[in-house]
Amino acid sequence: MEKQYTVKANGTTAEGKKNWMVFDKAAEQFLPQFEGGRFALQDIAKQLNEGTLELEAEETKTEPKESKTGRKIGYMRISTLHEHQKFDRQEEQLKDMGCDVIYGDRLSGAKRERPELNKMLDDLQEGDTVIIVSIDRLSRSTRDLLDLVELIKEKGASLKSIQDSWLNTTDESPMADFLLTVMGALGQMERAMAQQRVKEGMAVAMRKGANVGRPKVNSKKMEHALELYKKGEHSIKEIVEITGVSKATLFRKVKEIKDQAGI
């Protein structure tokens, strides 16, 4: 059987002597891992052919994968349309953080529909980090903040606040997760308590025979509408369609009841 390994000259050395090396006939290549004189290399080739010496598998070097580092996206907000109120303070801090793009709204934080905020969320890419100066620049309600955090996470992006250092989802911080969970629980309890106060206030005001102070609508229709509103099982639009009481009238009545109940 023909031997796979032999010793061949691979050019010459600097001194003009033959450069002997072990040669793999099957792979048609020299094996640079073996060094020595011709006779020592012949002994190595013999051991390789007999199977008493095995070639060590060359380590396959894999290039480390680049961690996906996205852009730094800044978001800022001011509550007024007046030109004299500027973004300067927020913009300067966001630029100092190295933001590549900055979005800014001139709207109340209580409003969820903000053009630049929506545009920023649409443009977010995996690996991006949204940076805000403080939480109140992004949202003024716990529920809205939690919803926005989830939207940002779903995009594969993260959120970081400059002033509220605990809010940093870039490093899977246990403290950030804990505080967001607590905020979610508190927000849910707050909504439940507010809903209960509204129901109690409406019941008290209705027993007192609260007057709308405007031309009366059909009292039975209004009572039906308020009852549906108290139950919370229908939207305002559905209540209007069911009872025939206008949205404006229903809202005025609910407000009056809340005012009389001190809510």
Salt bridges, closest charged atoms under 4 A:
GLU2 OE2 - LYS25 NZ 3.53
GLU91 OE2 - LYS95 NZ 3.58
ASP128 OD2 - ARG71 NH2 2.67
ASP136 OD1 - ARG137 NE 3.35
ASP144 OD1 - ARG112 NE 3.28
ASP144 OD2 - ARG114 NH2 3.66
ASP147 OD1 - ARG143 NH2 3.13
ASP177 OD1 - LYS153 NZ 3.92
GLU238 OE1 - HIS234 ND1 3.52
GLU256 OE1 - LYS253 NZ 3.75
ASP259 OD2 - LYS255 NZ 3.09
